Amino acid sequence: MPAPILAAPIAAQGVAAAYRAVSGMAAGGGEGFGAALQRAVEGVVNVQRSADTAATQALQGQGSVTDVVLAVSRAELALQTATTLRDRVVSAYQDVMRMPI
């Protein structure tokens, strides 16, 4: 039985891991923001691949519709999270560029 989508969404785990990495970077430890961002993007790609796999299995008669719906919902949530993060990073960059010297 698959885990409920609200119990532990993969996208939220990726964001939490990125936040911990950035917090560690501010404290003098951690791998850095670039590595945290790369892991988050890889997580989104993995969720998308699992949704594709679930859909393919269902089309072949090997999976259930419920599994496909859950996988697609997780993928959609991960993509929305990534898009929101991208928008906030672009907005922060634009704010920095508008600062007077």
Gaussian input, Z-matrix of N, CA and C with variables (Angstrom, degrees):
# hf/3-21g

backbone

0 1
 N
 C     1     B1
 C     2     B2     1     A1
 N     3     B3     2     A2     1     D1
 C     4     B4     3     A3     2     D2
 C     5     B5     4     A4     3     D3
 N     6     B6     5     A5     4     D4
 C     7     B7     6     A6     5     D5
 C     8     B8     7     A7     6     D6
 N     9     B9     8     A8     7     D7
 C    10    B10     9     A9     8     D8
 C    11    B11    10    A10     9     D9
 N    12    B12    11    A11    10    D10
 C    13    B13    12    A12    11    D11
 C    14    B14    13    A13    12    D12
 N    15    B15    14    A14    13    D13
 C    16    B16    15    A15    14    D14
 C    17    B17    16    A16    15    D15
 N    18    B18    17    A17    16    D16
 C    19    B19    18    A18    17    D17
 C    20    B20    19    A19    18    D18
 N    21    B21    20    A20    19    D19
 C    22    B22    21    A21    20    D20
 C    23    B23    22    A22    21    D21
 N    24    B24    23    A23    22    D22
 C    25    B25    24    A24    23    D23
 C    26    B26    25    A25    24    D24
 N    27    B27    26    A26    25    D25
 C    28    B28    27    A27    26    D26
 C    29    B29    28    A28    27    D27
 N    30    B30    29    A29    28    D28
 C    31    B31    30    A30    29    D29
 C    32    B32    31    A31    30    D30
 N    33    B33    32    A32    31    D31
 C    34    B34    33    A33    32    D32
 C    35    B35    34    A34    33    D33
 N    36    B36    35    A35    34    D34
 C    37    B37    36    A36    35    D35
 C    38    B38    37    A37    36    D36
 N    39    B39    38    A38    37    D37
 C    40    B40    39    A39    38    D38
 C    41    B41    40    A40    39    D39
 N    42    B42    41    A41    40    D40
 C    43    B43    42    A42    41    D41
 C    44    B44    43    A43    42    D42
 N    45    B45    44    A44    43    D43
 C    46    B46    45    A45    44    D44
 C    47    B47    46    A46    45    D45
 N    48    B48    47    A47    46    D46
 C    49    B49    48    A48    47    D47
 C    50    B50    49    A49    48    D48
 N    51    B51    50    A50    49    D49
 C    52    B52    51    A51    50    D50
 C    53    B53    52    A52    51    D51
 N    54    B54    53    A53    52    D52
 C    55    B55    54    A54    53    D53
 C    56    B56    55    A55    54    D54
 N    57    B57    56    A56    55    D55
 C    58    B58    57    A57    56    D56
 C    59    B59    58    A58    57    D57
 N    60    B60    59    A59    58    D58
 C    61    B61    60    A60    59    D59
 C    62    B62    61    A61    60    D60
 N    63    B63    62    A62    61    D61
 C    64    B64    63    A63    62    D62
 C    65    B65    64    A64    63    D63
 N    66    B66    65    A65    64    D64
 C    67    B67    66    A66    65    D65
 C    68    B68    67    A67    66    D66
 N    69    B69    68    A68    67    D67
 C    70    B70    69    A69    68    D68
 C    71    B71    70    A70    69    D69
 N    72    B72    71    A71    70    D70
 C    73    B73    72    A72    71    D71
 C    74    B74    73    A73    72    D72
 N    75    B75    74    A74    73    D73
 C    76    B76    75    A75    74    D74
 C    77    B77    76    A76    75    D75
 N    78    B78    77    A77    76    D76
 C    79    B79    78    A78    77    D77
 C    80    B80    79    A79    78    D78
 N    81    B81    80    A80    79    D79
 C    82    B82    81    A81    80    D80
 C    83    B83    82    A82    81    D81
 N    84    B84    83    A83    82    D82
 C    85    B85    84    A84    83    D83
 C    86    B86    85    A85    84    D84
 N    87    B87    86    A86    85    D85
 C    88    B88    87    A87    86    D86
 C    89    B89    88    A88    87    D87
 N    90    B90    89    A89    88    D88
 C    91    B91    90    A90    89    D89
 C    92    B92    91    A91    90    D90
 N    93    B93    92    A92    91    D91
 C    94    B94    93    A93    92    D92
 C    95    B95    94    A94    93    D93
 N    96    B96    95    A95    94    D94
 C    97    B97    96    A96    95    D95
 C    98    B98    97    A97    96    D96
 N    99    B99    98    A98    97    D97
 C   100   B100    99    A99    98    D98
 C   101   B101   100   A100    99    D99
 N   102   B102   101   A101   100   D100
 C   103   B103   102   A102   101   D101
 C   104   B104   103   A103   102   D102
 N   105   B105   104   A104   103   D103
 C   106   B106   105   A105   104   D104
 C   107   B107   106   A106   105   D105
 N   108   B108   107   A107   106   D106
 C   109   B109   108   A108   107   D107
 C   110   B110   109   A109   108   D108
 N   111   B111   110   A110   109   D109
 C   112   B112   111   A111   110   D110
 C   113   B113   112   A112   111   D111
 N   114   B114   113   A113   112   D112
 C   115   B115   114   A114   113   D113
 C   116   B116   115   A115   114   D114
 N   117   B117   116   A116   115   D115
 C   118   B118   117   A117   116   D116
 C   119   B119   118   A118   117   D117
 N   120   B120   119   A119   118   D118
 C   121   B121   120   A120   119   D119
 C   122   B122   121   A121   120   D120
 N   123   B123   122   A122   121   D121
 C   124   B124   123   A123   122   D122
 C   125   B125   124   A124   123   D123
 N   126   B126   125   A125   124   D124
 C   127   B127   126   A126   125   D125
 C   128   B128   127   A127   126   D126
 N   129   B129   128   A128   127   D127
 C   130   B130   129   A129   128   D128
 C   131   B131   130   A130   129   D129
 N   132   B132   131   A131   130   D130
 C   133   B133   132   A132   131   D131
 C   134   B134   133   A133   132   D132
 N   135   B135   134   A134   133   D133
 C   136   B136   135   A135   134   D134
 C   137   B137   136   A136   135   D135
 N   138   B138   137   A137   136   D136
 C   139   B139   138   A138   137   D137
 C   140   B140   139   A139   138   D138
 N   141   B141   140   A140   139   D139
 C   142   B142   141   A141   140   D140
 C   143   B143   142   A142   141   D141
 N   144   B144   143   A143   142   D142
 C   145   B145   144   A144   143   D143
 C   146   B146   145   A145   144   D144
 N   147   B147   146   A146   145   D145
 C   148   B148   147   A147   146   D146
 C   149   B149   148   A148   147   D147
 N   150   B150   149   A149   148   D148
 C   151   B151   150   A150   149   D149
 C   152   B152   151   A151   150   D150
 N   153   B153   152   A152   151   D151
 C   154   B154   153   A153   152   D152
 C   155   B155   154   A154   153   D153
 N   156   B156   155   A155   154   D154
 C   157   B157   156   A156   155   D155
 C   158   B158   157   A157   156   D156
 N   159   B159   158   A158   157   D157
 C   160   B160   159   A159   158   D158
 C   161   B161   160   A160   159   D159
 N   162   B162   161   A161   160   D160
 C   163   B163   162   A162   161   D161
 C   164   B164   163   A163   162   D162
 N   165   B165   164   A164   163   D163
 C   166   B166   165   A165   164   D164
 C   167   B167   166   A166   165   D165
 N   168   B168   167   A167   166   D166
 C   169   B169   168   A168   167   D167
 C   170   B170   169   A169   168   D168
 N   171   B171   170   A170   169   D169
 C   172   B172   171   A171   170   D170
 C   173   B173   172   A172   171   D171
 N   174   B174   173   A173   172   D172
 C   175   B175   174   A174   173   D173
 C   176   B176   175   A175   174   D174
 N   177   B177   176   A176   175   D175
 C   178   B178   177   A177   176   D176
 C   179   B179   178   A178   177   D177
 N   180   B180   179   A179   178   D178
 C   181   B181   180   A180   179   D179
 C   182   B182   181   A181   180   D180
 N   183   B183   182   A182   181   D181
 C   184   B184   183   A183   182   D182
 C   185   B185   184   A184   183   D183
 N   186   B186   185   A185   184   D184
 C   187   B187   186   A186   185   D185
 C   188   B188   187   A187   186   D186
 N   189   B189   188   A188   187   D187
 C   190   B190   189   A189   188   D188
 C   191   B191   190   A190   189   D189
 N   192   B192   191   A191   190   D190
 C   193   B193   192   A192   191   D191
 C   194   B194   193   A193   192   D192
 N   195   B195   194   A194   193   D193
 C   196   B196   195   A195   194   D194
 C   197   B197   196   A196   195   D195
 N   198   B198   197   A197   196   D196
 C   199   B199   198   A198   197   D197
 C   200   B200   199   A199   198   D198
 N   201   B201   200   A200   199   D199
 C   202   B202   201   A201   200   D200
 C   203   B203   202   A202   201   D201
 N   204   B204   203   A203   202   D202
 C   205   B205   204   A204   203   D203
 C   206   B206   205   A205   204   D204
 N   207   B207   206   A206   205   D205
 C   208   B208   207   A207   206   D206
 C   209   B209   208   A208   207   D207
 N   210   B210   209   A209   208   D208
 C   211   B211   210   A210   209   D209
 C   212   B212   211   A211   210   D210
 N   213   B213   212   A212   211   D211
 C   214   B214   213   A213   212   D212
 C   215   B215   214   A214   213   D213
 N   216   B216   215   A215   214   D214
 C   217   B217   216   A216   215   D215
 C   218   B218   217   A217   216   D216
 N   219   B219   218   A218   217   D217
 C   220   B220   219   A219   218   D218
 C   221   B221   220   A220   219   D219
 N   222   B222   221   A221   220   D220
 C   223   B223   222   A222   221   D221
 C   224   B224   223   A223   222   D222
 N   225   B225   224   A224   223   D223
 C   226   B226   225   A225   224   D224
 C   227   B227   226   A226   225   D225
 N   228   B228   227   A227   226   D226
 C   229   B229   228   A228   227   D227
 C   230   B230   229   A229   228   D228
 N   231   B231   230   A230   229   D229
 C   232   B232   231   A231   230   D230
 C   233   B233   232   A232   231   D231
 N   234   B234   233   A233   232   D232
 C   235   B235   234   A234   233   D233
 C   236   B236   235   A235   234   D234
 N   237   B237   236   A236   235   D235
 C   238   B238   237   A237   236   D236
 C   239   B239   238   A238   237   D237
 N   240   B240   239   A239   238   D238
 C   241   B241   240   A240   239   D239
 C   242   B242   241   A241   240   D240
 N   243   B243   242   A242   241   D241
 C   244   B244   243   A243   242   D242
 C   245   B245   244   A244   243   D243
 N   246   B246   245   A245   244   D244
 C   247   B247   246   A246   245   D245
 C   248   B248   247   A247   246   D246
 N   249   B249   248   A248   247   D247
 C   250   B250   249   A249   248   D248
 C   251   B251   250   A250   249   D249
 N   252   B252   251   A251   250   D250
 C   253   B253   252   A252   251   D251
 C   254   B254   253   A253   252   D252
 N   255   B255   254   A254   253   D253
 C   256   B256   255   A255   254   D254
 C   257   B257   256   A256   255   D255
 N   258   B258   257   A257   256   D256
 C   259   B259   258   A258   257   D257
 C   260   B260   259   A259   258   D258
 N   261   B261   260   A260   259   D259
 C   262   B262   261   A261   260   D260
 C   263   B263   262   A262   261   D261
 N   264   B264   263   A263   262   D262
 C   265   B265   264   A264   263   D263
 C   266   B266   265   A265   264   D264
 N   267   B267   266   A266   265   D265
 C   268   B268   267   A267   266   D266
 C   269   B269   268   A268   267   D267
 N   270   B270   269   A269   268   D268
 C   271   B271   270   A270   269   D269
 C   272   B272   271   A271   270   D270
 N   273   B273   272   A272   271   D271
 C   274   B274   273   A273   272   D272
 C   275   B275   274   A274   273   D273
 N   276   B276   275   A275   274   D274
 C   277   B277   276   A276   275   D275
 C   278   B278   277   A277   276   D276
 N   279   B279   278   A278   277   D277
 C   280   B280   279   A279   278   D278
 C   281   B281   280   A280   279   D279
 N   282   B282   281   A281   280   D280
 C   283   B283   282   A282   281   D281
 C   284   B284   283   A283   282   D282
 N   285   B285   284   A284   283   D283
 C   286   B286   285   A285   284   D284
 C   287   B287   286   A286   285   D285
 N   288   B288   287   A287   286   D286
 C   289   B289   288   A288   287   D287
 C   290   B290   289   A289   288   D288
 N   291   B291   290   A290   289   D289
 C   292   B292   291   A291   290   D290
 C   293   B293   292   A292   291   D291
 N   294   B294   293   A293   292   D292
 C   295   B295   294   A294   293   D293
 C   296   B296   295   A295   294   D294
 N   297   B297   296   A296   295   D295
 C   298   B298   297   A297   296   D296
 C   299   B299   298   A298   297   D297
 N   300   B300   299   A299   298   D298
 C   301   B301   300   A300   299   D299
 C   302   B302   301   A301   300   D300

   B1=1.4599
   B2=1.5148
   B3=1.3457
   B4=1.4625
   B5=1.5175
   B6=1.3283
   B7=1.4641
   B8=1.5178
   B9=1.3346
   B10=1.4644
   B11=1.5251
   B12=1.3105
   B13=1.4666
   B14=1.5240
   B15=1.3329
   B16=1.4558
   B17=1.5221
   B18=1.3467
   B19=1.4591
   B20=1.5220
   B21=1.3154
   B22=1.4652
   B23=1.5132
   B24=1.3249
   B25=1.4563
   B26=1.5209
   B27=1.3024
   B28=1.4574
   B29=1.5192
   B30=1.3094
   B31=1.4639
   B32=1.5198
   B33=1.3216
   B34=1.4614
   B35=1.5166
   B36=1.3288
   B37=1.4562
   B38=1.5214
   B39=1.3249
   B40=1.4627
   B41=1.5092
   B42=1.3264
   B43=1.4642
   B44=1.5229
   B45=1.3322
   B46=1.4624
   B47=1.5251
   B48=1.3289
   B49=1.4655
   B50=1.5262
   B51=1.3325
   B52=1.4642
   B53=1.5286
   B54=1.3273
   B55=1.4601
   B56=1.5220
   B57=1.3515
   B58=1.4640
   B59=1.5306
   B60=1.3218
   B61=1.4676
   B62=1.5210
   B63=1.3327
   B64=1.4635
   B65=1.5200
   B66=1.3301
   B67=1.4612
   B68=1.5203
   B69=1.3338
   B70=1.4578
   B71=1.5127
   B72=1.3343
   B73=1.4548
   B74=1.5253
   B75=1.3442
   B76=1.4608
   B77=1.5315
   B78=1.3415
   B79=1.4570
   B80=1.5251
   B81=1.3367
   B82=1.4511
   B83=1.5180
   B84=1.3123
   B85=1.4659
   B86=1.5061
   B87=1.3148
   B88=1.4526
   B89=1.5187
   B90=1.3025
   B91=1.4527
   B92=1.5234
   B93=1.2989
   B94=1.4527
   B95=1.5128
   B96=1.3094
   B97=1.4566
   B98=1.5223
   B99=1.3306
   B100=1.4598
   B101=1.5172
   B102=1.3228
   B103=1.4615
   B104=1.5299
   B105=1.3229
   B106=1.4633
   B107=1.5236
   B108=1.3102
   B109=1.4602
   B110=1.5204
   B111=1.3219
   B112=1.4638
   B113=1.5248
   B114=1.3414
   B115=1.4727
   B116=1.5207
   B117=1.3271
   B118=1.4602
   B119=1.5268
   B120=1.3245
   B121=1.4636
   B122=1.5238
   B123=1.3294
   B124=1.4589
   B125=1.5287
   B126=1.3341
   B127=1.4577
   B128=1.5178
   B129=1.3317
   B130=1.4712
   B131=1.5202
   B132=1.3276
   B133=1.4644
   B134=1.5246
   B135=1.3323
   B136=1.4640
   B137=1.5259
   B138=1.3302
   B139=1.4626
   B140=1.5275
   B141=1.3201
   B142=1.4670
   B143=1.5278
   B144=1.3229
   B145=1.4732
   B146=1.5187
   B147=1.3276
   B148=1.4638
   B149=1.5268
   B150=1.3270
   B151=1.4675
   B152=1.5234
   B153=1.3258
   B154=1.4646
   B155=1.5247
   B156=1.3178
   B157=1.4617
   B158=1.5268
   B159=1.3274
   B160=1.4589
   B161=1.5267
   B162=1.3152
   B163=1.4633
   B164=1.5259
   B165=1.3120
   B166=1.4651
   B167=1.5206
   B168=1.3189
   B169=1.4630
   B170=1.5256
   B171=1.3231
   B172=1.4678
   B173=1.5241
   B174=1.3298
   B175=1.4642
   B176=1.5215
   B177=1.3195
   B178=1.4525
   B179=1.5204
   B180=1.3299
   B181=1.4611
   B182=1.5178
   B183=1.3267
   B184=1.4603
   B185=1.5334
   B186=1.3005
   B187=1.4584
   B188=1.5173
   B189=1.3150
   B190=1.4653
   B191=1.5264
   B192=1.2991
   B193=1.4598
   B194=1.5280
   B195=1.3149
   B196=1.4617
   B197=1.5256
   B198=1.3350
   B199=1.4650
   B200=1.5234
   B201=1.3236
   B202=1.4691
   B203=1.5253
   B204=1.3168
   B205=1.4674
   B206=1.5246
   B207=1.3329
   B208=1.4660
   B209=1.5272
   B210=1.3211
   B211=1.4673
   B212=1.5257
   B213=1.3190
   B214=1.4635
   B215=1.5344
   B216=1.3232
   B217=1.4718
   B218=1.5193
   B219=1.3337
   B220=1.4702
   B221=1.5237
   B222=1.3235
   B223=1.4703
   B224=1.5224
   B225=1.3261
   B226=1.4625
   B227=1.5265
   B228=1.3227
   B229=1.4595
   B230=1.5284
   B231=1.3190
   B232=1.4649
   B233=1.5282
   B234=1.3212
   B235=1.4620
   B236=1.5296
   B237=1.3193
   B238=1.4657
   B239=1.5204
   B240=1.3336
   B241=1.4618
   B242=1.5175
   B243=1.3310
   B244=1.4683
   B245=1.5275
   B246=1.3155
   B247=1.4669
   B248=1.5280
   B249=1.3127
   B250=1.4584
   B251=1.5294
   B252=1.3346
   B253=1.4660
   B254=1.5182
   B255=1.3347
   B256=1.4673
   B257=1.5231
   B258=1.3294
   B259=1.4599
   B260=1.5269
   B261=1.3245
   B262=1.4699
   B263=1.5235
   B264=1.3302
   B265=1.4665
   B266=1.5240
   B267=1.3225
   B268=1.4707
   B269=1.5195
   B270=1.3198
   B271=1.4615
   B272=1.5324
   B273=1.3341
   B274=1.4650
   B275=1.5247
   B276=1.3167
   B277=1.4705
   B278=1.5262
   B279=1.3293
   B280=1.4625
   B281=1.5269
   B282=1.3309
   B283=1.4696
   B284=1.5159
   B285=1.3241
   B286=1.4626
   B287=1.5276
   B288=1.3282
   B289=1.4569
   B290=1.5207
   B291=1.3266
   B292=1.4691
   B293=1.5134
   B294=1.3329
   B295=1.4638
   B296=1.5288
   B297=1.3394
   B298=1.4588
   B299=1.5186
   B300=1.3118
   B301=1.4825
   B302=1.4943
   A1=108.92
   A2=118.20
   A3=120.47
   A4=111.23
   A5=114.45
   A6=120.58
   A7=109.62
   A8=117.68
   A9=120.10
   A10=110.43
   A11=115.72
   A12=120.72
   A13=111.73
   A14=118.21
   A15=120.28
   A16=112.72
   A17=117.37
   A18=119.56
   A19=111.71
   A20=117.25
   A21=120.25
   A22=109.30
   A23=118.37
   A24=118.99
   A25=111.26
   A26=114.84
   A27=121.06
   A28=110.56
   A29=117.18
   A30=119.92
   A31=110.74
   A32=117.49
   A33=120.53
   A34=110.36
   A35=117.31
   A36=120.08
   A37=110.02
   A38=117.63
   A39=120.99
   A40=111.77
   A41=116.79
   A42=121.07
   A43=109.78
   A44=116.63
   A45=120.05
   A46=110.61
   A47=116.83
   A48=120.43
   A49=110.40
   A50=116.87
   A51=120.51
   A52=110.05
   A53=117.03
   A54=120.73
   A55=110.51
   A56=116.63
   A57=119.82
   A58=110.81
   A59=116.79
   A60=120.07
   A61=110.77
   A62=116.56
   A63=120.14
   A64=109.92
   A65=117.54
   A66=120.58
   A67=110.61
   A68=116.24
   A69=120.51
   A70=111.57
   A71=116.52
   A72=121.06
   A73=109.55
   A74=116.63
   A75=120.25
   A76=110.95
   A77=116.39
   A78=120.53
   A79=112.17
   A80=117.19
   A81=120.13
   A82=113.64
   A83=119.14
   A84=121.57
   A85=109.81
   A86=116.99
   A87=121.29
   A88=112.50
   A89=115.49
   A90=121.85
   A91=112.81
   A92=117.22
   A93=120.26
   A94=111.21
   A95=114.04
   A96=120.72
   A97=111.84
   A98=117.84
   A99=121.52
   A100=112.02
   A101=116.84
   A102=120.69
   A103=110.75
   A104=116.45
   A105=119.80
   A106=110.66
   A107=116.67
   A108=120.77
   A109=111.02
   A110=116.84
   A111=120.57
   A112=110.99
   A113=117.37
   A114=119.83
   A115=111.19
   A116=117.11
   A117=120.41
   A118=110.96
   A119=117.35
   A120=121.19
   A121=110.15
   A122=117.32
   A123=120.42
   A124=110.88
   A125=116.95
   A126=120.51
   A127=111.76
   A128=116.74
   A129=120.76
   A130=110.24
   A131=116.83
   A132=120.65
   A133=110.36
   A134=117.77
   A135=120.77
   A136=111.72
   A137=117.03
   A138=120.52
   A139=109.94
   A140=116.92
   A141=120.83
   A142=110.35
   A143=116.74
   A144=120.20
   A145=111.53
   A146=117.35
   A147=119.51
   A148=110.54
   A149=117.63
   A150=120.57
   A151=110.15
   A152=116.73
   A153=120.06
   A154=111.29
   A155=116.37
   A156=120.94
   A157=110.97
   A158=116.91
   A159=120.83
   A160=110.88
   A161=116.91
   A162=120.49
   A163=110.72
   A164=116.81
   A165=120.59
   A166=111.05
   A167=117.00
   A168=120.62
   A169=111.15
   A170=116.73
   A171=119.72
   A172=110.77
   A173=116.78
   A174=119.88
   A175=111.63
   A176=117.18
   A177=121.63
   A178=112.14
   A179=117.08
   A180=121.29
   A181=113.55
   A182=118.23
   A183=121.62
   A184=112.61
   A185=118.65
   A186=121.40
   A187=110.65
   A188=115.19
   A189=119.58
   A190=110.32
   A191=114.85
   A192=121.43
   A193=109.95
   A194=117.05
   A195=121.01
   A196=110.98
   A197=116.19
   A198=119.71
   A199=111.19
   A200=116.16
   A201=120.32
   A202=110.59
   A203=116.60
   A204=120.39
   A205=110.63
   A206=116.91
   A207=119.80
   A208=111.48
   A209=116.99
   A210=120.39
   A211=111.16
   A212=116.96
   A213=120.16
   A214=110.20
   A215=117.13
   A216=120.20
   A217=110.90
   A218=116.97
   A219=120.33
   A220=110.41
   A221=115.94
   A222=119.96
   A223=110.78
   A224=116.49
   A225=120.12
   A226=111.06
   A227=117.07
   A228=121.36
   A229=110.80
   A230=116.80
   A231=120.76
   A232=110.60
   A233=117.10
   A234=120.60
   A235=111.24
   A236=117.06
   A237=120.16
   A238=111.32
   A239=116.41
   A240=120.66
   A241=110.81
   A242=116.29
   A243=120.39
   A244=110.92
   A245=117.13
   A246=121.11
   A247=110.68
   A248=116.98
   A249=121.12
   A250=110.79
   A251=116.20
   A252=119.41
   A253=111.46
   A254=116.00
   A255=119.90
   A256=110.80
   A257=116.61
   A258=120.75
   A259=111.48
   A260=116.66
   A261=119.59
   A262=111.95
   A263=116.50
   A264=119.69
   A265=109.71
   A266=117.82
   A267=121.22
   A268=110.13
   A269=117.06
   A270=120.67
   A271=111.03
   A272=117.03
   A273=120.21
   A274=110.53
   A275=117.17
   A276=120.94
   A277=110.61
   A278=116.14
   A279=119.79
   A280=110.88
   A281=117.64
   A282=121.03
   A283=110.86
   A284=116.68
   A285=120.65
   A286=110.33
   A287=116.84
   A288=120.01
   A289=112.74
   A290=117.80
   A291=121.77
   A292=113.41
   A293=117.47
   A294=120.19
   A295=110.17
   A296=115.69
   A297=117.84
   A298=110.12
   A299=114.02
   A300=119.41
   A301=110.52
   D1=126.09
   D2=-179.13
   D3=-70.64
   D4=152.89
   D5=178.61
   D6=-70.89
   D7=144.89
   D8=177.63
   D9=-61.14
   D10=147.59
   D11=-176.06
   D12=-65.89
   D13=-29.99
   D14=-177.91
   D15=-83.81
   D16=-13.74
   D17=-176.27
   D18=-67.49
   D19=-49.55
   D20=-179.19
   D21=-154.72
   D22=76.67
   D23=-179.95
   D24=-63.51
   D25=138.63
   D26=-177.29
   D27=-63.22
   D28=-38.38
   D29=-178.96
   D30=-62.33
   D31=-41.68
   D32=179.91
   D33=-65.52
   D34=-36.34
   D35=177.52
   D36=-64.67
   D37=-39.01
   D38=178.50
   D39=-65.00
   D40=-41.05
   D41=179.05
   D42=-66.38
   D43=-41.24
   D44=179.16
   D45=-63.88
   D46=-41.18
   D47=178.56
   D48=-64.71
   D49=-40.03
   D50=178.47
   D51=-64.65
   D52=-40.73
   D53=179.24
   D54=-63.30
   D55=-43.40
   D56=178.84
   D57=-63.07
   D58=-39.44
   D59=179.94
   D60=-65.18
   D61=-42.41
   D62=179.72
   D63=-67.74
   D64=-38.77
   D65=177.20
   D66=-62.70
   D67=-41.13
   D68=177.48
   D69=-64.80
   D70=-35.80
   D71=179.04
   D72=-65.13
   D73=-40.05
   D74=179.58
   D75=-67.23
   D76=-29.27
   D77=-179.43
   D78=-86.32
   D79=-0.77
   D80=177.97
   D81=101.24
   D82=0.39
   D83=179.42
   D84=-122.40
   D85=-169.37
   D86=177.45
   D87=87.25
   D88=173.28
   D89=-176.47
   D90=-88.21
   D91=-24.82
   D92=-179.31
   D93=119.33
   D94=165.18
   D95=-175.82
   D96=-67.64
   D97=-39.10
   D98=-178.93
   D99=-61.09
   D100=-42.64
   D101=179.46
   D102=-67.55
   D103=-39.29
   D104=178.54
   D105=-65.57
   D106=-40.34
   D107=178.36
   D108=-65.87
   D109=-40.07
   D110=178.57
   D111=-63.84
   D112=-41.74
   D113=177.77
   D114=-63.75
   D115=-39.09
   D116=179.59
   D117=-64.74
   D118=-42.12
   D119=178.99
   D120=-66.19
   D121=-41.00
   D122=177.75
   D123=-62.84
   D124=-36.21
   D125=176.59
   D126=-62.92
   D127=-41.46
   D128=178.15
   D129=-63.54
   D130=-42.94
   D131=179.51
   D132=-63.28
   D133=-41.39
   D134=179.35
   D135=-64.15
   D136=-38.83
   D137=178.08
   D138=-65.46
   D139=-40.65
   D140=178.13
   D141=-62.79
   D142=-41.55
   D143=179.23
   D144=-64.95
   D145=-39.60
   D146=179.41
   D147=-66.76
   D148=-33.67
   D149=176.41
   D150=-67.15
   D151=-41.02
   D152=176.92
   D153=-62.93
   D154=-41.94
   D155=179.35
   D156=-63.42
   D157=-43.70
   D158=179.47
   D159=-63.20
   D160=-40.83
   D161=179.35
   D162=-66.31
   D163=-41.49
   D164=178.63
   D165=-63.76
   D166=-42.60
   D167=178.72
   D168=-63.50
   D169=-39.13
   D170=179.18
   D171=-66.52
   D172=-38.67
   D173=178.24
   D174=-65.59
   D175=-29.73
   D176=178.73
   D177=-86.10
   D178=-1.91
   D179=178.70
   D180=84.56
   D181=14.39
   D182=-177.13
   D183=-103.14
   D184=-7.71
   D185=-177.94
   D186=-130.05
   D187=169.16
   D188=-179.74
   D189=-100.45
   D190=159.79
   D191=178.88
   D192=-65.71
   D193=-34.77
   D194=179.42
   D195=-61.61
   D196=-43.21
   D197=178.43
   D198=-62.15
   D199=-39.61
   D200=179.70
   D201=-65.49
   D202=-45.10
   D203=-179.35
   D204=-62.43
   D205=-43.15
   D206=178.83
   D207=-64.81
   D208=-43.11
   D209=-179.67
   D210=-65.24
   D211=-41.65
   D212=179.63
   D213=-68.17
   D214=-37.72
   D215=177.61
   D216=-63.83
   D217=-41.81
   D218=177.27
   D219=-62.96
   D220=-42.74
   D221=-179.94
   D222=-63.98
   D223=-40.67
   D224=179.00
   D225=-64.69
   D226=-42.26
   D227=178.49
   D228=-63.73
   D229=-41.92
   D230=178.94
   D231=-63.70
   D232=-41.85
   D233=179.60
   D234=-66.77
   D235=-40.82
   D236=177.28
   D237=-63.10
   D238=-39.60
   D239=178.31
   D240=-64.60
   D241=-44.45
   D242=179.24
   D243=-63.37
   D244=-40.13
   D245=178.95
   D246=-65.04
   D247=-41.67
   D248=178.71
   D249=-63.77
   D250=-43.72
   D251=177.59
   D252=-61.80
   D253=-42.95
   D254=178.46
   D255=-59.57
   D256=-45.92
   D257=-179.49
   D258=-61.29
   D259=-39.25
   D260=-179.85
   D261=-70.42
   D262=-36.93
   D263=177.62
   D264=-66.11
   D265=-43.12
   D266=178.34
   D267=-63.12
   D268=-42.14
   D269=178.87
   D270=-63.00
   D271=-42.29
   D272=178.48
   D273=-64.70
   D274=-40.19
   D275=177.77
   D276=-61.85
   D277=-44.09
   D278=179.96
   D279=-64.69
   D280=-37.49
   D281=177.05
   D282=-62.96
   D283=-42.74
   D284=179.09
   D285=-64.27
   D286=-40.69
   D287=-179.64
   D288=-66.87
   D289=-26.25
   D290=179.07
   D291=-83.18
   D292=-9.37
   D293=-178.08
   D294=-67.51
   D295=137.99
   D296=175.98
   D297=-72.26
   D298=149.25
   D299=-179.43
   D300=-85.93

